[in-house]
Amino acid sequence: MAIELGRIGIWRSATQTNGEFAAEVEKLGYGAVWLGGSPGGDLAIVDELLGATDHLAVATGIVNIWADTPESIAKAFHRIEAKHPGRFLLGVGAGHPEATQEYKKPYAALVEYLDGLDKAGVPQASRALAALGPKVLKLAGDRTAGAHPYLTIPEHTRSAREILGAGPLLAPEHKVVFDTDPERARALGRKTVQFYLQLSNYTANLRKLGFTEEDLAGEGSDRLVDALVLHGDAPAIAAGVRAHLDAGADHVNIQVLNEDPFPAYRALAAELF
């Protein structure tokens, strides 16, 4: 893997980041910022974050293949790579069918998109693929630097590593609420989790991981929310993050759901670095 992400990174919506945010994150010791919300087009936010930092890596988590052509994204990639060589990982993915009218045969569309990136000169080592199921995980290992699973647990990380083998990048995301009150933490976590319970690709994966229809009903059971959203003090959350590393992850990106994420970032940095 050509791009150094470190062991721990941060997942944050692109609209909630800027250069000042990135500089502070870098000072705390995090290796990468993953930009959510499908930052598309010219990827100007990537330029901003890289320009404000010295060595922090930036990854997209993800660019939606239905929103931008491989040619337009490749143009942005080459511009960024020329300014900040070896610090940008282009994460792409098919999103979910409920959000995209054009969503047809996503596996074939992903292959076609990667073919387009090949043709446009985006190196395999500089791109990653959002992946949950075995087929797309294998594609990620064969055609990109590796996989970026979202809304998963360490059990998924373990099985994903078996599919990918020892070489490819495995960089799961995990949500966090920095709060020692379980009811308050669950309530905040549930606000985010319930959105994904409407999306078939995520619910199918959660069923494979052993969650029941009762777990997935309504706003989600406490068991489901506790698994998908780490909460508690810094040592408790850090233990949950390390569980992904122990299961075979190379890098874990933490999505803090608290309104101000920096108390969690600081406390977890002290535990994890």
C-alpha positions, 0 to 999 in steps of 0.5 A, a space after each residue: 500500500 503506497 499511501 500511509 494511513 496510519 492505524 487510526 483515522 477519522 470519518 467525517 462528512 465533507 461538509 463538516 471539515 475544513 483546513 483548520 479541522 484537518 490541521 487539528 486532527 493531524 496534531 492529535 496524531 490521526 493518520 487520515 481523514 475519510 470524507 463522507 457524503 460523496 464529495 464529488 466533482 472537482 474534489 476541492 475539499 481534498 485540496 483544502 485539507 491536504 494544503 492545510 496539513 503536512 503529512 495527513 492522508 485524505 481518503 474519500 469515503 466515498 465518491 459515488 460512481 453514479 454521481 461523477 464519471 471516472 474521467 472527471 474524477 480521474 482529472 481531479 485525482 491527477 490534479 491533487 496527486 501532482 500537488 500532494 503526491 502519495 497522500 490521497 486515497 480515492 475511495 469509490 462505491 455504488 452507494 445504495 439502491 434507495 438513493 439512486 434511480 440509476 442503480 442497476 447491476 452495481 457489480 457490473 457498474 463498479 467493474 466498468 468504473 474501475 476500467 475507466 479509472 484504469 484507462 484514465 491512469 489512476 493507479 490501483 494503489 491509490 484507490 479503494 472500494 466500498 465493500 460489504 459482501 464477498 463479491 465486492 470485497 474480492 473485487 476491492 482486493 483484485 482491482 484496488 488497494 483494498 476495501 472500506 466497509 461501512 456500518 460494520 462490526 469486528 465479526 465482519 472485519 474478520 470475515 472480510 480479511 479472510 476474503 481479502 487475504 493478507 495483502 489488501 487494505 482493510 479499513 472499516 468505519 465505526 461510529 462512536 458516542 463519547 458519553 458514559 451514560 448508556 441511555 443518552 449515548 444510545 439515543 444519540 447513536 440511534 438517530 444515525 443508525 435508524 437511517 441505515 435500517 431503511 437501506 437494503 444493502 446494510 440490513 442484508 449485511 447485518 442479517 448475515 452478521 446474526 442480527 434478527 428482524 427484531 433487532 432491525 425493526 423500528 429504530 433498532 434494538 439496544 443490542 444492534 445500536 450497542 454493536 454499531 455505535 461504540 460508547 462509554 469512556 475513552 478506554 471502553 471505546 478504544 477497546 472496541 476500535 482495537 477489536 477491529 485491528 485484532 480481527 484483521 483491519 489495517 486501519 480503522 476510521 472513527 466517526 464521532 457522533 457527538 456534536 463537538 467531536 474534539 473531546 472524543 478525538 483528544 481522549 481517544 488519541 491519548 488511548 490509541 497512540 
